[in-house]
Amino acid sequence: MSTTETNPVIEQITKIGNELVEHCNTPPGDGDPIAHDAKLWDKHFAESWDSVESDGKVFSGREAVIEKYRWWMDTFECHSAKAEGPFVGPDGFSVIFEMDIEAKDGSMPRMQMKEVANYTVENGKVVREHFHCPPC
């Protein structure tokens, strides 16, 4: 393939990645963050995708991801968040997330957190998201 030809799979993955990054950089306002993200999930995620945390724990399907999300929102205060990317390849894309967070119960001081998320795309849908954090 010459450098002037386009690859429709890469174009599709790039579109999904760009929309995810734009979505993540757009605050949900006063609305429900889960309802905000459901719009993205409906459009770009497979019916039963896997979400894998940096410790290896796997959440399969929307309901499991929502439960994880609710726990995270109940546990942490997020003062700011930023997504950078996407970094695109032939089977998916990666995004770098930076967050300013602290535990709501005071068990963890306020900190700057950075993680990389890898998204695997099959048949035009995200089938797996896998988060990677620096070692503690």
Phi, psi and omega in degrees: 000132177282165181289348179268346178281151177253150178252116184298329179292314179297320178299317180294316179297319179298318179298313179299314180298315178299317180293323178295314180297315178300317179300314182293335179269003177251109181298148180288358182071218180274358182282177180286122180301327180291318176296323177300312181288332180302328177299317178291315180300316180301321186278320193237357183249144176296158182308320185229068181279161176257137174243118185247124178278167184295341177272001178096352180292132183251132174245116184254122177090162186301315183297320178294321179294320178297318177299316177299316182298314179298316177302315182298315181293327178286335187266324187239147170260124179256112182278329175198158179209147180215139176247139179233133180140200006276159172251110196259142173226184186288344182235012179162200183208164178236153178224139175261126177250136173237131182224148173252106187228163170206154178289136180293332182269005178082003183285348179221129180291164177301137183211159174266125182242141176229137176215157176249134176245128176256130181245122177265130182244129175227134179051040175078011181226147173288124179252346181203134169239135183226118183267138179232129180242157173298154178297146179283000000 
